[in-house]
Amino acid sequence: MSSTPTAELLVGIIVRPHGLRGELVVEVRTDSPEERFAPGTVLAARRAGAPDGVLTVESSRPHSGRLLVRFVEATDRTAAEELRGTRLLIATDALPPTGDPDTFHIHQLEGLRAELEDGSVVGTVREVVHGPGGELLVLARPDRPDALVPFVLAIVPTVDLDGGRIVLTPPEGLLDVD
C-alpha cells in the first residue's frame, strides 16, 4: 500500500549560531512565528547533504527582525553550527483554515494558473516572495523571464482555488520584459 507524501511548508531557515549555548538565528518564513516556533513544536529539518530529521523548539525570542531559537537537539555551539542552512518545515495538513476568504496560505497559491480577465494564460505562480512592501507573486512564464506581481486586490482581484487559477488586472507594463 503506497501513501501520498504530505506536502510541507517552509516556515524558517537557520542562518547561523548565536552565542555559545546552541541558540540559532532563524530567518522567519511564516506569518505566525509565535505559533510555529512555540516551545514543544516539532519541525521537519532538511539540509543539503544531510539526512532528513526533526528539530524540537525549546525556546524562541525575537532578535533584529529574526528569531533566536533554541532546539532541544542543539545543546552547544558545535551542534548549532551543524544546523546552518537547515530549512524548517511543517506539514500543510497541520495548518488550520485561515478563517478569512481573502486570506491564503502560500502553498495554496503556488502552482495556480495566472490569467488575465479575458482568460488568456500568462503563467503559473511559482513562488510567493515576502518583500518589504508586501507579498509578490513570482510568475513562471513560458519562453519569457519570470514576472513579479504585487499580491494586492487591485492587481489580483480573483483567487479561485477550486478552479486552480488567479485572475490578474495588471497595470500597463507590469508584465512587459523591457
Buried (B, 14 or more C-beta within 10 A) or exposed (E): EEEEEEEBBBBBBBBEBBEEEBBBBBEBBBBEBEEBBEEEBEBBBBBEEEEEEEBEBBEBEEEEEBBBBBBBBBEEBEBBEBBBBBBBBBEBEEBEEEEEEEEBBBBBBBEBBBBEEEEEEBBBBBBBEEEEEEBBBBBBBEEEEEBBBBBEEEBBEEBEEEEEBBBBEBEEEEBEEE
